């Protein structure tokens, strides 16, 4: 009897011990699965980051380098006189910015079309799209010429002083060649980055920057040819970069996608124009928004010192915005390639990685601007009064940079999937129906001055982010995959006809 009880006790002990071992084994299995999933996720993020930075890295470097051409020239103009600094700042941060924003926006239509065509392996279409882009953008660049030719009366109407308006008009007329170079620069860049040929983009920008630094130092600083000569050095350097990219494409750099000039480039121009126009307004409205601070402050009767300080802040913001614009380019290309390849989940994942990357970079620049505003402003002017105003605006400038690290990625999703027109409407509503009127209300009606205008305009950025986020969250990725396939079938039909 006792033996039976002992045997039963041993069985129960063994059974319970077995249950413990099974439970422990299940826990260990779950932990291993979680670790495996984390490793797999991290590996996936790492791979996507490599793909993103393969596009974004050279794109950011190129944008920094090409924007630095203007920074170099503007800093030299600032050491000529305060009037020359104001004239050159308005010419580049307002007039050139309109041209730059609109034409670079129109060129993003190539990110949609070339990216999706490359993902779908329809390589023959990329060269046709490039030529269509040059035709359409050149026509639009011609239509923008009156803005440069009649800059003086336009600025007087907007409230600038006669002295500043006259000198700005002189500079603007000599910047027309730079304006026309954007047509080919932006089209060639997007054509190349859509097929991941990004090294040549970076090299062309590096050569242009090196040459520009030398000729600017020689002709402006040493020989003293003045503000007109400074404008001419910018023209030369931008066209130098264009010819480098053009030579690469035409002389064997893109054998799969470049088959020479074709009359097919003049077919389907209306469809391309509609997409490019929506892209142009989308980026222009984004690019021009904070530059209106300069016009609004001048119209409000602010001093030359204030205008100079705001011009420096806007220039620093524009300089830093080359980073999120590079992320925008990477987002647009990655999303377009994945949609063209029929991979909706890959497009969505690429967008998330780009968003996190852009925000982290924005945070770093926020801390930098708040920490050393004086040293950054001294690039442009030694004037202590201007430096003092820039110091006062450091937190506003840093906040603007941080806040605006988010929209470019959301706009990149729009570029990659082709809903630029909706993004343009969101920009109009957020910036020009909410933000700018709110800034005028706070700055002028409530008498908070140019700082109040800036704070109100930040409100427009918040509205834009919220609206773009809502659209992106409700975005139908699978539907866009089907649209991407149908779009290229339509384009191919137009070419064959």
Residue pairs with C-beta under 8 A, 6 or more apart in sequence:
44 349
45 353
48 334
48 349
48 350
48 353
49 353
49 357
51 334
51 350
52 327
52 330
52 331
52 334
52 350
52 353
52 354
52 357
53 330
54 196
54 198
55 193
55 196
55 198
55 329
55 330
55 333
55 334
56 326
56 327
56 329
56 330
56 354
56 357
57 198
57 202
57 326
58 193
58 198
58 199
58 201
58 202
59 189
59 193
59 198
59 201
59 325
59 326
59 329
59 330
60 322
60 323
60 325
60 326
60 327
61 202
61 205
61 206
62 189
62 201
62 202
62 204
62 205
62 326
63 322
63 323
63 325
63 326
64 319
64 322
64 323
65 202
65 205
65 206
65 208
65 209
66 185
66 205
66 208
66 209
66 238
66 241
67 318
67 319
67 322
68 209
68 319
69 208
69 209
69 212
69 234
69 237
69 238
70 92
70 96
70 234
70 315
71 315
71 319
71 379
72 212
72 213
72 216
73 88
73 212
73 216
73 220
73 230
73 231
73 233
73 234
74 85
74 88
74 89
74 92
74 315
74 380
75 379
75 380
76 216
76 220
76 221
76 230
77 84
77 85
77 87
77 88
77 89
77 220
77 227
77 230
78 84
78 85
78 88
78 308
78 380
78 381
79 221
79 381
79 382
80 220
80 226
80 227
82 304
82 308
82 381
82 383
83 163
83 164
83 167
83 304
84 167
84 226
84 227
85 308
85 311
85 380
85 381
86 164
86 167
86 168
86 304
86 307
86 308
86 311
87 164
87 167
87 168
87 170
87 171
87 227
88 171
88 227
88 230
88 231
89 294
89 307
89 308
89 311
89 312
89 315
90 155
90 160
90 164
90 168
90 294
90 311
91 151
91 168
91 171
91 172
91 175
91 231
92 175
92 315
93 291
93 294
93 311
93 314
93 315
93 318
94 291
94 294
94 295
95 147
95 148
95 151
95 168
95 172
95 175
96 175
96 178
96 179
97 287
97 288
97 291
97 318
98 144
98 147
98 284
98 288
99 141
99 144
99 147
99 179
99 182
100 182
100 287
101 280
101 283
101 284
101 285
101 286
101 287
101 288
102 140
102 144
102 280
102 281
102 283
102 284
103 137
103 140
103 141
103 182
103 183
103 186
103 280
104 182
104 186
104 283
104 287
105 279
105 280
105 281
105 282
105 283
105 284
105 287
106 133
106 136
106 137
106 140
106 186
106 276
106 277
106 279
106 280
107 133
107 137
107 186
107 187
107 189
107 190
107 276
107 279
108 190
108 279
108 282
108 283
108 329
108 332
108 415
108 420
109 133
109 272
109 275
109 276
109 279
109 420
110 129
110 130
110 133
110 187
110 190
110 191
110 194
111 190
111 193
111 194
111 329
111 332
111 333
111 336
111 415
111 416
112 275
112 279
112 332
112 336
112 415
112 416
112 417
112 418
112 420
113 125
113 129
113 272
113 275
113 487
113 491
114 125
114 126
114 129
114 130
114 190
114 191
114 194
114 195
114 336
115 194
115 332
115 333
115 335
115 336
115 337
115 340
115 416
116 336
116 337
116 339
116 340
116 484
116 487
116 488
117 123
117 125
117 126
117 129
117 194
117 340
117 488
117 491
118 126
118 194
118 195
118 336
118 337
118 340
119 336
119 337
119 338
119 339
119 340
119 341
119 484
120 340
120 341
120 484
120 485
120 488
122 488
122 492
123 195
123 256
123 257
124 257
124 259
125 488
125 491
125 492
125 495
126 191
126 194
126 195
126 254
126 257
126 258
127 191
127 254
127 257
127 258
127 259
127 260
127 262
128 262
128 264
128 265
128 495
129 191
129 272
130 187
130 188
130 191
130 249
130 258
131 261
131 262
131 265
132 265
132 266
132 268
132 269
132 272
133 187
133 190
133 191
133 272
133 276
134 183
134 184
134 187
134 265
135 265
135 266
135 269
136 269
136 272
136 273
136 276
137 182
137 183
137 186
137 187
137 276
138 180
138 183
140 280
141 179
141 180
141 182
141 183
144 179
145 176
145 179
147 154
147 172
148 172
148 173
148 175
148 176
148 179
149 173
149 176
150 169
151 165
151 168
151 169
151 172
151 173
152 165
152 166
152 168
152 169
153 165
155 164
155 165
155 168
155 169
156 162
156 165
158 295
158 298
158 299
159 295
159 298
159 299
159 300
160 168
160 295
160 298
160 299
161 298
164 298
164 304
164 307
167 227
170 227
170 228
171 227
171 228
171 231
174 228
174 231
174 232
174 235
175 231
175 234
175 235
177 235
177 238
177 239
178 231
178 234
178 235
178 238
181 235
181 238
181 239
181 241
181 242
182 238
184 242
184 245
184 246
185 238
185 241
185 242
185 245
188 242
188 245
188 246
188 249
189 201
189 245
190 329
191 249
191 254
191 257
192 198
192 200
192 201
192 245
192 248
192 249
192 254
193 201
193 329
193 333
194 333
194 336
194 337
195 254
195 256
195 257
197 253
197 254
200 244
200 245
200 248
200 253
201 245
203 244
204 241
204 244
204 245
204 248
205 241
207 240
207 241
207 244
208 237
208 238
208 240
208 241
208 244
209 237
211 237
211 240
212 233
212 234
212 236
212 237
215 233
215 236
215 237
216 230
216 233
219 225
219 229
219 230
219 233
220 226
220 229
220 230
220 233
223 229
225 232
248 254
249 258
250 258
264 495
267 494
267 495
267 497
268 491
268 494
268 495
271 491
271 494
275 418
275 420
278 420
278 421
278 423
278 424
279 415
279 420
281 424
281 427
281 428
282 411
282 414
282 420
282 421
282 423
282 424
282 427
283 411
285 424
285 427
285 428
285 431
285 432
286 407
286 408
286 411
286 427
286 431
287 321
289 431
289 435
289 436
289 457
289 460
289 461
290 314
290 317
290 400
290 454
290 457
291 314
291 318
292 436
292 457
293 310
293 313
293 314
293 450
293 453
293 454
293 457
294 307
294 310
294 311
294 314
296 439
296 440
296 443
296 450
296 453
297 306
297 307
297 310
297 450
297 453
298 307
300 443
300 444
300 449
300 450
300 453
302 310
302 449
302 450
305 383
305 385
305 386
305 389
306 389
306 450
308 381
308 383
308 386
309 377
309 386
309 389
309 390
309 393
310 389
310 393
310 450
312 377
312 380
312 381
312 386
312 390
313 390
313 393
313 396
313 397
315 380
316 369
316 376
316 377
316 397
317 397
317 400
317 401
317 404
320 365
320 369
320 401
321 401
321 404
321 408
323 358
323 361
323 365
324 358
324 361
324 362
324 404
324 405
324 407
324 408
324 409
325 408
327 354
327 357
327 358
327 361
327 408
327 409
327 412
328 408
328 409
328 411
328 412
328 415
329 412
330 354
330 412
331 350
331 351
331 354
331 408
331 409
331 412
331 413
331 415
331 416
332 412
332 413
332 415
332 416
333 416
334 347
334 350
334 351
334 354
334 416
335 347
335 350
335 351
335 412
335 413
335 415
335 416
335 417
336 415
336 416
336 417
336 484
338 344
338 346
338 347
338 350
339 347
339 416
339 417
339 477
339 480
339 481
339 484
340 484
340 485
340 488
342 481
342 485
343 481
344 477
344 478
344 480
344 481
345 477
347 416
347 417
347 477
347 480
347 481
348 477
351 409
351 412
351 413
351 472
354 409
354 412
355 406
355 409
355 410
358 405
358 406
358 408
358 409
359 405
359 406
361 405
362 401
362 402
362 403
362 404
362 405
362 406
363 402
363 405
365 398
365 401
365 402
365 405
366 398
366 399
366 401
366 402
367 398
369 376
369 394
369 397
369 398
369 401
370 394
370 395
370 398
373 390
373 391
373 393
373 394
373 397
374 387
374 390
374 391
376 390
377 386
377 387
377 390
377 391
378 387
381 387
392 451
393 451
393 454
396 451
396 454
396 455
396 458
399 458
400 454
400 458
400 461
403 458
403 461
403 462
403 465
404 461
406 465
407 461
407 464
407 465
407 468
410 423
410 465
410 468
410 469
410 471
410 472
411 423
411 468
413 472
413 475
414 420
414 422
414 423
414 468
417 475
417 480
417 483
417 484
418 480
418 483
418 484
418 487
419 471
422 471
423 468
426 464
426 467
426 468
426 471
427 464
429 463
429 467
430 460
430 461
430 463
430 464
430 467
431 457
431 460
431 461
431 464
432 460
434 459
434 460
434 463
435 456
435 457
435 458
435 459
435 460
435 461
435 463
435 464
436 456
436 457
436 460
437 456
438 456
438 457
438 459
438 460
439 452
439 453
439 454
439 455
439 456
439 457
439 459
439 460
440 453
440 456
441 456
442 448
442 452
442 453
442 455
442 456
443 449
443 450
443 451
443 452
443 453
443 454
443 456
444 452
444 453
446 452
448 455
